[in-house]
């Protein structure tokens, strides 16, 4: 038996409408891959470019610390901005301090520049950061670059209470080999309490090249607002561009402020060519007080020489000089040196000077006069 199926027209119309709605719904969605793109170039949106700029920017150092005393002068340090990319141009539109009232400052309130790729000139730029201490204590700020998150430089400064008691550093400068140069090293007390000095001595470095001629009786009481000078000698018996030695002073001070216990003595010693006699420089001299200075003869040649001095003493209106031992004719072998002691007595306050000539027989004589110069107190 064959059944007959009869479709209601209304059912067919409803089914057709439903199918069309479903098809229309799917056709209204944009396919995932339906994005036009130019395969011949790279398209970078603004967020990605900003990220590339930040990743290519190199900051050195990544933090900046200052340490000074109060009161003291302004300190300037620099931060280098560099471009690590081969192709990007990095614009730096702003550099600013987050707080701006902590003693830190920039050279300008408006800093902007462009860092070229690292293969070109202008790929780096140095920006100075200044710190001017306003008081004692610890200070912090932050250097913000372009307002970028996670791109900044922390700034810190430690301002210590100012140094009130200290021993100064001494630089003898450039000295000919063999010249024994005398000066003074000073200890200062700019505090409000008495500073007690228990000892002073060389503790490190080329200590055999310097000598403290101190006659202090320890412990020594250095009163507030005063200083003391201690004679110091550079022997100059070793050659070198950097001859340094450290002096340590045992200082007790109960007042407010820092104490600088250590000082550095330095000199640069060079050897002249030929035969010469060294000069005498006296800056710890006192009026009418004899001072035993040293004069050195240096023979920097391939042959020997002879040295003669007929007079045992010299005198002029500013000072007199006396050989401690009778000066007999001397023979100086090649590549060697000898010294003699001359007692110098300044006659007046202020500058004094004298020339002491010698008769030297040999080859390549470059200096045969010992010049004495000094300042007497």
C-alpha positions as CSV (number, residue, x, y, z in Angstrom):
1,X,0.0,0.0,0.0
2,X,1.4,3.3,-1.0
3,X,1.0,6.3,1.4
4,X,0.7,9.7,0.0
5,X,2.5,12.6,1.8
6,X,0.9,16.0,1.7
7,X,3.0,19.1,2.7
8,X,1.3,22.1,4.1
9,X,2.3,25.2,2.2
10,X,2.6,27.1,5.4
11,X,5.1,24.6,6.8
12,X,7.3,24.9,3.7
13,X,7.3,28.7,3.9
14,X,8.3,28.6,7.6
15,X,11.1,26.1,6.9
16,X,12.5,28.2,4.0
17,X,12.5,31.4,6.2
18,X,14.4,29.6,9.0
19,X,17.1,28.4,6.6
20,X,17.6,31.8,5.1
21,X,17.9,33.4,8.6
22,X,20.6,30.9,9.6
23,X,22.5,31.5,6.3
24,X,22.2,35.3,6.8
25,X,23.5,35.0,10.3
26,X,26.6,33.2,9.2
27,X,27.2,35.4,6.2
28,X,27.2,38.5,8.4
29,X,30.3,37.5,10.3
30,X,33.7,38.5,8.8
31,X,36.0,35.5,8.3
32,X,39.1,35.5,10.5
33,X,41.4,35.5,7.5
34,X,39.6,38.2,5.7
35,X,42.1,41.0,6.5
36,X,43.7,42.9,3.7
37,X,47.5,43.1,4.1
38,X,50.3,44.3,2.0
39,X,52.9,41.5,2.0
40,X,55.6,43.8,0.6
41,X,56.0,45.8,3.8
42,X,55.6,45.5,7.6
43,X,52.7,47.3,9.1
44,X,53.4,48.3,12.8
45,X,50.7,49.9,14.8
46,X,51.5,52.7,17.3
47,X,51.6,50.4,20.4
48,X,54.1,48.0,18.8
49,X,56.3,50.9,17.7
50,X,56.3,52.4,21.1
51,X,57.3,49.0,22.5
52,X,60.2,48.7,20.0
53,X,61.4,52.2,21.0
54,X,61.5,51.2,24.6
55,X,63.3,47.9,24.0
56,X,65.9,49.5,21.8
57,X,66.7,52.3,24.2
58,X,69.8,51.7,26.3
59,X,70.4,53.8,29.5
60,X,73.7,53.9,31.3
61,X,73.8,53.8,34.2
62,X,70.4,52.4,35.1
63,X,70.5,54.3,38.4
64,X,72.4,57.3,39.7
65,X,73.8,57.8,43.2
66,X,75.3,60.9,44.7
67,X,77.3,61.2,47.9
68,X,78.5,64.5,49.3
69,X,78.7,66.6,52.4
70,X,76.8,69.6,53.6
71,X,77.8,72.3,52.9
72,X,79.4,71.5,49.5
73,X,79.3,72.5,45.9
74,X,77.0,71.2,43.2
75,X,77.7,67.7,41.8
76,X,77.1,66.8,38.2
77,X,76.8,63.3,36.8
78,X,75.6,62.1,33.4
79,X,73.3,59.5,31.9
80,X,74.0,58.2,28.4
81,X,71.0,57.5,26.2
82,X,71.9,55.1,23.3
83,X,70.0,53.5,20.4
84,X,70.6,49.7,20.1
85,X,68.6,49.4,16.9
86,X,70.0,49.2,13.4
87,X,67.0,50.9,11.8
88,X,64.8,52.6,14.3
89,X,64.9,56.3,15.0
90,X,64.0,56.8,18.7
91,X,62.4,60.1,19.6
92,X,62.9,61.3,23.2
93,X,60.1,63.8,23.7
94,X,60.5,64.4,27.4
95,X,62.9,63.9,30.3
96,X,61.6,65.1,33.6
97,X,62.0,64.7,37.3
98,X,59.1,63.1,39.1
99,X,59.3,65.3,42.2
100,X,61.7,68.1,41.2
101,X,62.3,69.5,44.7
102,X,64.8,67.1,46.2
103,X,68.0,68.9,45.1
104,X,68.2,67.2,41.7
105,X,67.9,69.3,38.5
106,X,68.2,69.1,34.8
107,X,69.9,71.7,32.5
108,X,66.5,72.4,31.0
109,X,62.8,71.9,31.7
110,X,62.3,71.0,28.0
111,X,64.7,68.3,26.7
112,X,63.9,66.5,23.5
113,X,66.0,64.8,20.8
114,X,66.1,61.9,18.4
115,X,68.5,59.0,18.6
116,X,69.5,57.8,15.2
117,X,70.2,54.1,14.5
118,X,73.4,52.8,16.0
119,X,75.1,52.6,12.6
120,X,74.9,56.4,12.3
121,X,76.2,59.4,14.2
122,X,73.9,60.7,16.9
123,X,72.9,57.3,18.1
124,X,73.8,58.3,21.7
125,X,73.5,61.4,23.8
126,X,74.8,62.3,27.3
127,X,72.4,64.2,29.6
128,X,73.8,65.8,32.8
129,X,72.0,65.5,36.1
130,X,72.8,68.0,38.8
131,X,72.5,67.7,42.5
132,X,72.9,70.6,44.9
133,X,72.6,69.6,48.6
134,X,70.2,71.8,50.6
135,X,70.7,70.0,53.9
136,X,71.9,66.8,55.5
137,X,70.0,63.6,54.9
138,X,69.0,61.2,52.2
139,X,67.2,62.3,49.1
140,X,65.4,60.4,46.3
141,X,63.8,61.3,43.0
142,X,63.0,59.5,39.7
143,X,64.0,60.5,36.2
144,X,61.0,59.8,33.9
145,X,61.7,59.3,30.1
146,X,58.8,59.9,27.7
147,X,56.3,58.9,30.3
148,X,57.0,55.3,29.5
149,X,56.1,52.7,32.1
150,X,59.1,50.8,33.4
151,X,61.6,53.2,31.7
152,X,63.0,55.4,34.4
153,X,66.2,56.2,36.3
154,X,66.2,56.1,40.1
155,X,68.1,59.0,41.7
156,X,69.5,58.9,45.2
157,X,71.7,61.2,47.2
158,X,73.3,60.8,50.6
159,X,74.3,64.2,52.1
160,X,76.5,63.6,55.2
161,X,77.2,66.1,57.9
162,X,80.2,68.2,56.6
163,X,83.8,67.3,57.3
164,X,85.0,69.3,60.3
165,X,88.3,67.7,61.0
166,X,90.6,66.4,58.3
167,X,94.1,65.7,57.0
168,X,94.7,67.1,53.6
169,X,96.0,65.4,50.5
170,X,99.4,66.4,49.0
171,X,100.5,66.3,45.4
172,X,104.1,67.0,44.8
173,X,103.6,67.2,41.1
174,X,106.3,66.2,38.6
175,X,109.8,65.9,40.2
176,X,113.2,65.1,38.6
177,X,114.7,61.9,39.8
178,X,116.8,62.5,42.9
179,X,115.3,65.8,43.9
180,X,114.3,65.7,47.6
181,X,111.3,68.1,47.8
182,X,109.9,69.3,51.1
183,X,106.5,70.7,51.8
184,X,104.0,70.4,54.6
185,X,100.8,68.4,55.2
186,X,98.1,70.1,57.2
187,X,95.5,69.0,59.7
188,X,92.5,71.2,60.2
189,X,89.9,71.5,62.9
190,X,86.9,73.5,61.7
191,X,84.6,72.0,64.3
192,X,83.4,73.2,67.7
193,X,85.3,70.7,69.9
194,X,89.0,69.9,70.4
195,X,90.4,67.2,68.2
196,X,93.0,64.8,69.7
197,X,95.6,63.5,67.4
198,X,97.2,60.4,68.8
199,X,99.4,59.4,65.8
200,X,100.1,60.1,62.1
201,X,102.0,57.6,59.9
202,X,102.3,56.1,56.4
203,X,100.2,53.0,56.2
204,X,100.0,51.9,52.5
205,X,101.5,52.3,49.1
206,X,105.0,53.6,48.2
207,X,105.8,54.5,51.8
208,X,109.6,54.4,51.2
209,X,109.3,57.3,48.8
210,X,107.9,59.8,51.4
211,X,108.9,60.8,54.9
212,X,107.1,62.6,57.7
213,X,109.4,65.0,59.4
214,X,107.0,65.4,62.3
215,X,108.2,66.6,65.7
216,X,104.8,66.5,67.3
217,X,104.4,65.2,70.8
218,X,101.4,62.9,70.9
219,X,98.7,63.1,71.9
220,X,98.3,66.6,70.4
221,X,95.3,68.7,71.1
222,X,94.1,70.6,67.9
223,X,91.9,73.4,69.1
224,X,88.6,74.4,67.2
225,X,89.2,76.8,64.4
226,X,93.0,76.0,64.1
227,X,95.3,73.9,61.9
228,X,98.7,72.4,62.2
229,X,101.4,71.9,59.6
230,X,103.7,68.8,59.6
231,X,106.8,68.8,57.3
232,X,106.6,66.2,54.6
233,X,109.3,65.0,52.2
234,X,109.3,63.4,48.8
235,X,112.5,61.4,48.4
236,X,112.1,60.9,44.6
237,X,114.4,57.9,44.6
238,X,112.1,55.7,42.4
239,X,110.9,56.5,38.9
240,X,107.3,56.3,38.0
241,X,104.3,58.3,36.7
242,X,102.1,57.4,39.7
243,X,103.9,57.2,43.0
244,X,101.4,57.2,45.9
245,X,101.3,56.6,49.6
246,X,98.6,56.8,52.1
247,X,98.9,58.6,55.4
248,X,96.6,57.7,58.3
249,X,96.0,59.9,61.3
250,X,94.4,58.7,64.5
251,X,92.0,61.5,65.4
252,X,89.4,61.6,68.1
253,X,86.6,64.2,67.8
254,X,83.4,64.3,69.8
255,X,81.7,67.2,68.0
256,X,79.2,67.1,65.1
257,X,80.6,66.5,61.6
258,X,82.8,64.0,59.8
259,X,86.5,63.3,60.4
260,X,88.8,62.5,57.5
261,X,91.5,60.3,58.9
262,X,93.3,59.4,55.7
263,X,95.3,61.4,53.1
264,X,97.0,60.6,49.9
265,X,100.5,61.7,49.0
266,X,101.4,61.5,45.3
267,X,104.2,62.5,42.9
268,X,105.4,61.8,39.4
269,X,109.2,61.2,39.1
270,X,111.1,61.4,35.8
271,X,114.8,60.9,35.0
272,X,116.6,63.6,33.1
273,X,119.2,62.8,30.4
274,X,122.8,63.8,31.1
275,X,124.4,65.0,34.4
276,X,122.6,67.3,36.7
277,X,122.3,68.6,40.2
278,X,118.8,68.8,41.8
279,X,117.2,71.9,43.3
280,X,116.0,72.5,46.9
281,X,112.4,73.5,47.5
282,X,111.6,74.5,51.1
283,X,108.0,75.4,52.0
284,X,107.9,74.4,55.7
285,X,110.7,76.9,56.5
286,X,110.7,79.2,59.5
287,X,112.6,82.4,59.9
288,X,116.0,82.0,61.6
289,X,115.5,78.3,62.0
290,X,118.0,76.0,60.3
291,X,116.6,73.3,58.0
292,X,118.6,70.4,56.7
293,X,117.8,70.0,53.0
294,X,119.2,67.5,50.6
295,X,120.9,68.1,47.2
296,X,121.4,65.2,44.8
297,X,123.9,64.7,41.9
298,X,122.7,62.4,39.1
299,X,124.8,60.9,36.4
300,X,122.6,59.5,33.7
301,X,125.3,59.0,31.1
302,X,127.6,56.1,30.0
303,X,130.7,57.6,31.6
304,X,131.9,58.9,35.0
305,X,132.1,62.6,36.1
306,X,133.7,64.6,38.9
307,X,132.1,67.2,41.1
308,X,134.0,70.0,42.9
309,X,132.8,72.7,45.3
310,X,135.4,75.1,46.7
311,X,133.1,76.9,49.2
312,X,131.6,75.4,52.3
313,X,129.0,78.1,52.9
314,X,127.0,80.7,51.0
315,X,125.2,83.8,52.1
316,X,122.8,86.4,50.7
317,X,120.3,88.9,52.2
318,X,117.5,86.3,52.2
319,X,119.2,83.2,53.6
320,X,122.5,81.4,54.2
321,X,123.6,77.8,53.3
322,X,126.1,75.6,55.0
323,X,127.4,72.2,53.9
324,X,126.9,69.9,56.9
325,X,130.1,67.9,56.0
326,X,133.2,69.2,54.3
327,X,132.5,69.0,50.6
328,X,135.5,67.1,49.0
329,X,135.8,66.4,45.3
330,X,133.6,63.5,44.3
331,X,133.7,61.0,41.5
332,X,130.2,59.9,40.3
333,X,130.1,56.7,38.2
334,X,127.8,56.2,35.3
335,X,124.1,55.7,36.0
336,X,124.4,56.5,39.7
337,X,123.6,59.3,42.1
338,X,124.9,60.7,45.4
339,X,123.5,63.2,47.9
340,X,124.7,65.8,50.3
341,X,123.0,67.7,53.1
342,X,122.9,71.5,53.1
343,X,121.7,73.4,56.1
344,X,119.5,76.4,55.0
345,X,118.6,79.2,57.3
346,X,116.1,81.8,56.1
347,X,116.8,85.3,57.4
348,X,113.4,86.9,56.9
349,X,109.7,86.1,56.5
350,X,108.4,85.5,53.0
351,X,110.2,84.2,49.9
352,X,113.9,83.4,49.9
353,X,116.2,82.0,47.3
354,X,119.9,81.2,46.5
355,X,122.0,79.6,43.7
356,X,124.8,77.3,44.8
357,X,127.1,76.5,41.8
358,X,129.2,73.4,41.4
359,X,132.1,72.6,39.1
360,X,131.2,69.4,37.2
361,X,133.5,67.7,34.7
362,X,132.0,65.1,32.4
363,X,129.9,64.6,29.3
364,X,126.4,66.0,28.7
365,X,126.1,68.3,31.7
366,X,122.6,69.8,31.8
367,X,122.5,71.5,35.2
368,X,125.4,72.4,37.5
369,X,123.6,74.9,39.8
370,X,121.5,73.9,42.9
371,X,118.7,76.5,43.2
372,X,117.3,77.0,46.6
373,X,113.8,78.5,46.9
374,X,111.3,78.6,49.7
375,X,108.9,80.6,51.9
376,X,109.6,81.3,55.5
377,X,107.0,82.0,58.1
